[in-house]
Amino acid sequence: MNIAELKKIAFSEIEKAKNPEDLEKARKTYLGRKGELTAVLRSLAERPAEEKIRVGKEANRLKSELETLFATKKIAFEKELLAAAAKKERIDITAPGKKVSQGSSHPLSRLRKEAEDIFGSLGFEIIEGPEVETEYYNFDALNIPAEHPAREMWDTFWLGKKFLMRTHTSPVQIRYMEKHNPPFRIIAPGRVFRHEATDASHEIQFNQLEGLMVGKDVSLADLKG
C-alpha cells in the first residue's frame, strides 16, 4: 500500500469515528507502535536511497497531518461531551455552597478572653508588658532581694546578666504605676516562664492573670465582688 492509499483510508476511518474510543482505535491502527504508518517509517532503512528520501518525506508529512486531524477530532468530541453534560447536569447557582470547616480558638485563648471580658465589664483596663524583662522590673522593684531563691539559674531563664524571661506578670504593674497615678484598676494577663522540670502539672511556660486596684475606700469587699 502506497502513502496516497494509506492516507485516503486513514482519513476515511478518522471521519467515520463516532466517539473517542473509535478515534483512539484508529490512531493506534496508523500511528501506534505497530501501526501502518509506523511500519512504513521503520522500513525506510531497507529502501534504496532515492526511494528512502521520497517515501520518508511523504510518510512524515502524512504523520503530521494525521496527528493534527486526530487532535482536532479529539477536541470536537470533548466539546460534545461537555455540551451534553451541561444540558444534563444543570447547576443551581443560587443554591448555598458547602459549609467550609473553620478553625477554633485554643481553650487558653478562650479562657483569657472570657476573663478579660468579665474584668472589662467591671471597669478594669487590660495592660500588657514585655516577656523579656530586666532584673530590676522582675525582681528588684518587687522587693525580691538578690539572695532570693527565685533568682537562681534553676528557677529562672536568664538571658545574660541583666535580662531574663519574666517569671510572672507583676512587672506589668510596676511599669504601669511608674506612668499613672491612682485611682486605677488594671489586669495583666500574659505568658510567663519558669525553669521547671516538666510533668503533668508543670511546664516551662504558662499563663498568668493578676489584677491591681488602687483608690480611696478600696477594701477586701471589692476583692470579693
Short mmCIF file of the C-alpha atoms (twelve columns), coordinates in Angstrom:
data_MODEL
# 
_entry.id   MODEL 
# 
loop_
_atom_site.group_PDB 
_atom_site.id 
_atom_site.type_symbol 
_atom_site.label_atom_id 
_atom_site.label_alt_id 
_atom_site.label_comp_id 
_atom_site.label_asym_id 
_atom_site.label_seq_id 
_atom_site.Cartn_x 
_atom_site.Cartn_y 
_atom_site.Cartn_z 
_atom_site.pdbx_PDB_model_num 
ATOM 1   C CA . MET A 1   0.000   0.000  0.000   1 
ATOM 2   C CA . ASN A 2   1.499   3.335  -1.033  1 
ATOM 3   C CA . ILE A 3   1.327   6.560  1.013   1 
ATOM 4   C CA . ALA A 4   -1.540  8.027  -1.022  1 
ATOM 5   C CA . GLU A 5   -3.747  4.977  -0.470  1 
ATOM 6   C CA . LEU A 6   -2.816  4.847  3.209   1 
ATOM 7   C CA . LYS A 7   -3.761  8.499  3.585   1 
ATOM 8   C CA . LYS A 8   -7.139  8.010  1.930   1 
ATOM 9   C CA . ILE A 9   -8.061  5.044  4.125   1 
ATOM 10  C CA . ALA A 10  -6.783  6.669  7.337   1 
ATOM 11  C CA . PHE A 11  -8.666  9.929  6.731   1 
ATOM 12  C CA . SER A 12  -11.825 7.961  5.985   1 
ATOM 13  C CA . GLU A 13  -11.615 5.990  9.256   1 
ATOM 14  C CA . ILE A 14  -10.980 9.126  11.278  1 
ATOM 15  C CA . GLU A 15  -14.029 10.820 9.776   1 
ATOM 16  C CA . LYS A 16  -16.159 7.729  10.483  1 
ATOM 17  C CA . ALA A 17  -15.167 7.661  14.183  1 
ATOM 18  C CA . LYS A 18  -18.333 8.257  16.237  1 
ATOM 19  C CA . ASN A 19  -16.781 8.503  19.688  1 
ATOM 20  C CA . PRO A 20  -13.399 8.869  21.455  1 
ATOM 21  C CA . GLU A 21  -12.990 5.078  21.601  1 
ATOM 22  C CA . ASP A 22  -13.315 4.719  17.815  1 
ATOM 23  C CA . LEU A 23  -10.883 7.589  17.340  1 
ATOM 24  C CA . GLU A 24  -8.275  6.050  19.636  1 
ATOM 25  C CA . LYS A 25  -8.619  2.724  17.847  1 
ATOM 26  C CA . ALA A 26  -7.945  4.433  14.505  1 
ATOM 27  C CA . ARG A 27  -4.968  6.291  15.959  1 
ATOM 28  C CA . LYS A 28  -3.371  3.054  17.114  1 
ATOM 29  C CA . THR A 29  -4.053  1.469  13.701  1 
ATOM 30  C CA . TYR A 30  -1.939  4.072  11.918  1 
ATOM 31  C CA . LEU A 31  0.265   5.830  14.490  1 
ATOM 32  C CA . GLY A 32  0.608   3.191  17.211  1 
ATOM 33  C CA . ARG A 33  3.841   1.260  17.804  1 
ATOM 34  C CA . LYS A 34  2.610   -1.437 15.421  1 
ATOM 35  C CA . GLY A 35  0.600   0.928  13.211  1 
ATOM 36  C CA . GLU A 36  0.528   1.037  9.425   1 
ATOM 37  C CA . LEU A 37  2.389   4.334  9.060   1 
ATOM 38  C CA . THR A 38  4.859   3.397  11.778  1 
ATOM 39  C CA . ALA A 39  5.712   0.266  9.806   1 
ATOM 40  C CA . VAL A 40  6.378   2.367  6.697   1 
ATOM 41  C CA . LEU A 41  8.744   4.642  8.610   1 
ATOM 42  C CA . ARG A 42  10.617  1.665  10.040  1 
ATOM 43  C CA . SER A 43  11.029  0.144  6.582   1 
ATOM 44  C CA . LEU A 44  12.865  3.179  5.230   1 
ATOM 45  C CA . ALA A 45  16.229  1.739  6.210   1 
ATOM 46  C CA . GLU A 46  15.702  -1.149 3.794   1 
ATOM 47  C CA . ARG A 47  14.757  1.025  0.807   1 
ATOM 48  C CA . PRO A 48  17.074  2.437  -1.888  1 
ATOM 49  C CA . ALA A 49  18.480  5.888  -1.171  1 
ATOM 50  C CA . GLU A 50  16.270  7.838  -3.592  1 
ATOM 51  C CA . GLU A 51  13.124  5.993  -2.560  1 
ATOM 52  C CA . LYS A 52  14.040  6.395  1.091   1 
ATOM 53  C CA . ILE A 53  14.131  10.194 0.728   1 
ATOM 54  C CA . ARG A 54  10.882  10.427 -1.224  1 
ATOM 55  C CA . VAL A 55  8.898   7.965  0.869   1 
ATOM 56  C CA . GLY A 56  10.352  9.406  4.064   1 
ATOM 57  C CA . LYS A 57  9.128   12.915 3.216   1 
ATOM 58  C CA . GLU A 58  5.671   11.654 2.244   1 
ATOM 59  C CA . ALA A 59  5.373   9.458  5.331   1 
ATOM 60  C CA . ASN A 60  6.441   12.213 7.738   1 
ATOM 61  C CA . ARG A 61  4.077   14.678 6.066   1 
ATOM 62  C CA . LEU A 62  1.230   12.203 6.438   1 
ATOM 63  C CA . LYS A 63  2.164   11.567 10.073  1 
ATOM 64  C CA . SER A 64  1.940   15.299 10.802  1 
ATOM 65  C CA . GLU A 65  -1.417  15.561 9.014   1 
ATOM 66  C CA . LEU A 66  -2.821  12.575 10.885  1 
ATOM 67  C CA . GLU A 67  -1.669  13.892 14.267  1 
ATOM 68  C CA . THR A 68  -3.365  17.227 13.544  1 
ATOM 69  C CA . LEU A 69  -6.550  15.518 12.387  1 
ATOM 70  C CA . PHE A 70  -6.638  13.231 15.432  1 
ATOM 71  C CA . ALA A 71  -6.132  16.201 17.788  1 
ATOM 72  C CA . THR A 72  -8.862  18.234 16.087  1 
ATOM 73  C CA . LYS A 73  -11.304 15.331 16.193  1 
ATOM 74  C CA . LYS A 74  -10.490 14.649 19.841  1 
ATOM 75  C CA . ILE A 75  -11.193 18.273 20.807  1 
ATOM 76  C CA . ALA A 76  -14.504 18.095 18.936  1 
ATOM 77  C CA . PHE A 77  -15.539 15.002 20.909  1 
ATOM 78  C CA . GLU A 78  -14.562 16.685 24.193  1 
ATOM 79  C CA . LYS A 79  -16.680 19.718 23.362  1 
ATOM 80  C CA . GLU A 80  -19.635 17.471 22.541  1 
ATOM 81  C CA . LEU A 81  -19.274 15.655 25.864  1 
ATOM 82  C CA . LEU A 82  -19.093 18.939 27.783  1 
ATOM 83  C CA . ALA A 83  -22.142 20.286 25.989  1 
ATOM 84  C CA . ALA A 84  -24.104 17.121 26.755  1 
ATOM 85  C CA . ALA A 85  -23.051 17.247 30.403  1 
ATOM 86  C CA . ALA A 86  -24.049 20.907 30.626  1 
ATOM 87  C CA . LYS A 87  -27.556 20.063 29.438  1 
ATOM 88  C CA . LYS A 88  -27.890 17.052 31.696  1 
ATOM 89  C CA . GLU A 89  -26.245 18.415 34.840  1 
ATOM 90  C CA . ARG A 90  -27.651 21.861 35.383  1 
ATOM 91  C CA . ILE A 91  -26.189 23.761 38.326  1 
ATOM 92  C CA . ASP A 92  -28.345 25.956 40.516  1 
ATOM 93  C CA . ILE A 93  -26.034 28.903 41.163  1 
ATOM 94  C CA . THR A 94  -28.484 30.271 43.747  1 
ATOM 95  C CA . ALA A 95  -28.102 27.211 45.990  1 
ATOM 96  C CA . PRO A 96  -25.934 27.693 49.102  1 
ATOM 97  C CA . GLY A 97  -22.413 26.324 48.880  1 
ATOM 98  C CA . LYS A 98  -20.878 23.643 51.025  1 
ATOM 99  C CA . LYS A 99  -20.087 24.627 54.576  1 
ATOM 100 C CA . VAL A 100 -16.400 25.373 54.994  1 
ATOM 101 C CA . SER A 101 -14.853 23.975 58.134  1 
ATOM 102 C CA . GLN A 102 -13.191 26.650 60.246  1 
ATOM 103 C CA . GLY A 103 -10.566 26.539 62.925  1 
ATOM 104 C CA . SER A 104 -11.333 27.411 66.526  1 
ATOM 105 C CA . SER A 105 -9.619  29.288 69.300  1 
ATOM 106 C CA . HIS A 106 -7.330  27.487 71.729  1 
ATOM 107 C CA . PRO A 107 -9.006  26.763 75.099  1 
ATOM 108 C CA . LEU A 108 -6.487  29.021 76.865  1 
ATOM 109 C CA . SER A 109 -7.222  31.848 74.434  1 
ATOM 110 C CA . ARG A 110 -10.962 31.464 75.051  1 
ATOM 111 C CA . LEU A 111 -10.452 31.416 78.810  1 
ATOM 112 C CA . ARG A 112 -8.287  34.533 78.685  1 
ATOM 113 C CA . LYS A 113 -10.844 36.336 76.505  1 
ATOM 114 C CA . GLU A 114 -13.634 35.408 78.908  1 
ATOM 115 C CA . ALA A 115 -11.644 36.696 81.889  1 
ATOM 116 C CA . GLU A 116 -10.804 39.929 80.061  1 
ATOM 117 C CA . ASP A 117 -14.479 40.457 79.210  1 
ATOM 118 C CA . ILE A 118 -15.528 39.936 82.831  1 
ATOM 119 C CA . PHE A 119 -12.947 42.326 84.264  1 
ATOM 120 C CA . GLY A 120 -13.551 44.778 81.427  1 
ATOM 121 C CA . SER A 121 -17.228 44.939 82.380  1 
ATOM 122 C CA . LEU A 122 -16.106 45.859 85.913  1 
ATOM 123 C CA . GLY A 123 -14.048 48.784 84.668  1 
ATOM 124 C CA . PHE A 124 -10.617 47.142 84.624  1 
ATOM 125 C CA . GLU A 125 -8.135  48.139 81.939  1 
ATOM 126 C CA . ILE A 126 -6.220  45.331 80.219  1 
ATOM 127 C CA . ILE A 127 -2.477  46.006 80.265  1 
ATOM 128 C CA . GLU A 128 0.331   44.007 78.665  1 
ATOM 129 C CA . GLY A 129 4.102   44.167 79.008  1 
ATOM 130 C CA . PRO A 130 7.295   42.667 77.561  1 
ATOM 131 C CA . GLU A 131 8.011   38.967 78.044  1 
ATOM 132 C CA . VAL A 132 11.764  39.647 78.097  1 
ATOM 133 C CA . GLU A 133 12.286  41.648 81.266  1 
ATOM 134 C CA . THR A 134 15.094  43.303 83.174  1 
ATOM 135 C CA . GLU A 135 16.257  42.107 86.550  1 
ATOM 136 C CA . TYR A 136 15.010  45.376 88.046  1 
ATOM 137 C CA . TYR A 137 11.367  45.060 86.974  1 
ATOM 138 C CA . ASN A 138 11.127  41.308 87.549  1 
ATOM 139 C CA . PHE A 139 12.808  41.247 90.995  1 
ATOM 140 C CA . ASP A 140 14.234  44.468 92.485  1 
ATOM 141 C CA . ALA A 141 11.145  46.653 92.060  1 
ATOM 142 C CA . LEU A 142 9.026   43.879 93.577  1 
ATOM 143 C CA . ASN A 143 11.175  43.686 96.703  1 
ATOM 144 C CA . ILE A 144 12.692  40.313 95.797  1 
ATOM 145 C CA . PRO A 145 16.270  40.565 97.150  1 
ATOM 146 C CA . ALA A 146 19.405  39.284 95.431  1 
ATOM 147 C CA . GLU A 147 19.645  36.250 97.708  1 
ATOM 148 C CA . HIS A 148 16.086  35.131 96.976  1 
ATOM 149 C CA . PRO A 149 15.873  31.539 95.563  1 
ATOM 150 C CA . ALA A 150 13.795  32.716 92.599  1 
ATOM 151 C CA . ARG A 151 16.863  34.426 91.177  1 
ATOM 152 C CA . GLU A 152 18.812  31.194 90.872  1 
ATOM 153 C CA . MET A 153 19.547  29.630 87.487  1 
ATOM 154 C CA . TRP A 154 17.322  26.626 88.163  1 
ATOM 155 C CA . ASP A 155 14.221  28.791 88.675  1 
ATOM 156 C CA . THR A 156 14.679  31.493 86.039  1 
ATOM 157 C CA . PHE A 157 15.610  31.622 82.361  1 
ATOM 158 C CA . TRP A 158 18.393  34.204 82.346  1 
ATOM 159 C CA . LEU A 159 19.370  35.956 79.106  1 
ATOM 160 C CA . GLY A 160 22.758  37.276 80.085  1 
ATOM 161 C CA . LYS A 161 23.419  39.094 83.365  1 
ATOM 162 C CA . LYS A 162 20.558  41.577 83.486  1 
ATOM 163 C CA . PHE A 163 17.830  40.212 81.214  1 
ATOM 164 C CA . LEU A 164 15.506  37.239 81.691  1 
ATOM 165 C CA . MET A 165 12.220  35.693 80.596  1 
ATOM 166 C CA . ARG A 166 9.707   37.147 83.026  1 
ATOM 167 C CA . THR A 167 8.697   34.717 85.757  1 
ATOM 168 C CA . HIS A 168 5.376   36.478 86.462  1 
ATOM 169 C CA . THR A 169 3.250   39.316 85.097  1 
ATOM 170 C CA . SER A 170 3.880   41.541 88.137  1 
ATOM 171 C CA . PRO A 171 6.437   43.689 86.235  1 
ATOM 172 C CA . VAL A 172 3.490   44.985 84.211  1 
ATOM 173 C CA . GLN A 173 2.103   46.550 87.401  1 
ATOM 174 C CA . ILE A 174 5.406   48.305 88.155  1 
ATOM 175 C CA . ARG A 175 5.683   49.729 84.654  1 
ATOM 176 C CA . TYR A 176 2.075   50.932 84.811  1 
ATOM 177 C CA . MET A 177 2.435   52.597 88.232  1 
ATOM 178 C CA . GLU A 178 5.527   54.478 87.060  1 
ATOM 179 C CA . LYS A 179 3.417   56.326 84.484  1 
ATOM 180 C CA . HIS A 180 -0.034  56.535 86.079  1 
ATOM 181 C CA . ASN A 181 -1.445  57.997 89.265  1 
ATOM 182 C CA . PRO A 182 -4.290  56.463 91.288  1 
ATOM 183 C CA . PRO A 183 -7.102  55.736 91.156  1 
ATOM 184 C CA . PHE A 184 -6.875  52.908 88.656  1 
ATOM 185 C CA . ARG A 185 -7.854  49.307 88.203  1 
ATOM 186 C CA . ILE A 186 -5.963  47.024 85.805  1 
ATOM 187 C CA . ILE A 187 -5.408  43.386 84.982  1 
ATOM 188 C CA . ALA A 188 -2.210  41.995 83.456  1 
ATOM 189 C CA . PRO A 189 -2.724  38.735 81.532  1 
ATOM 190 C CA . GLY A 190 0.103   37.025 79.677  1 
ATOM 191 C CA . ARG A 191 2.683   34.274 79.354  1 
ATOM 192 C CA . VAL A 192 5.363   33.687 81.970  1 
ATOM 193 C CA . PHE A 193 8.368   31.377 82.076  1 
ATOM 194 C CA . ARG A 194 9.960   29.198 84.751  1 
ATOM 195 C CA . HIS A 195 12.925  26.831 84.647  1 
ATOM 196 C CA . GLU A 196 10.774  23.845 85.631  1 
ATOM 197 C CA . ALA A 197 11.076  20.091 85.208  1 
ATOM 198 C CA . THR A 198 8.061   19.395 83.003  1 
ATOM 199 C CA . ASP A 199 5.431   16.870 84.042  1 
ATOM 200 C CA . ALA A 200 1.632   16.558 84.082  1 
ATOM 201 C CA . SER A 201 1.248   19.668 86.261  1 
ATOM 202 C CA . HIS A 202 4.380   21.706 85.472  1 
ATOM 203 C CA . GLU A 203 5.587   23.407 82.300  1 
ATOM 204 C CA . ILE A 204 8.323   25.883 81.414  1 
ATOM 205 C CA . GLN A 205 5.736   28.313 80.032  1 
ATOM 206 C CA . PHE A 206 2.249   29.006 81.370  1 
ATOM 207 C CA . ASN A 207 -0.253  31.859 81.666  1 
ATOM 208 C CA . GLN A 208 -0.994  34.243 84.494  1 
ATOM 209 C CA . LEU A 209 -3.585  36.909 85.094  1 
ATOM 210 C CA . GLU A 210 -3.215  39.276 88.003  1 
ATOM 211 C CA . GLY A 211 -5.027  42.460 88.912  1 
ATOM 212 C CA . LEU A 212 -4.242  45.724 90.655  1 
ATOM 213 C CA . MET A 213 -6.775  48.178 92.016  1 
ATOM 214 C CA . VAL A 214 -5.718  51.367 93.803  1 
ATOM 215 C CA . GLY A 215 -8.071  54.084 95.038  1 
ATOM 216 C CA . LYS A 216 -9.828  55.573 98.022  1 
ATOM 217 C CA . ASP A 217 -12.082 53.375 100.122 1 
ATOM 218 C CA . VAL A 218 -10.905 50.191 98.374  1 
ATOM 219 C CA . SER A 219 -11.278 47.176 100.675 1 
ATOM 220 C CA . LEU A 220 -11.471 43.392 100.700 1 
ATOM 221 C CA . ALA A 221 -15.153 43.752 99.948  1 
ATOM 222 C CA . ASP A 222 -14.180 44.964 96.462  1 
ATOM 223 C CA . LEU A 223 -11.989 41.887 96.052  1 
ATOM 224 C CA . LYS A 224 -14.916 39.645 96.920  1 
ATOM 225 C CA . GLY A 225 -17.050 41.409 94.312  1 
# 
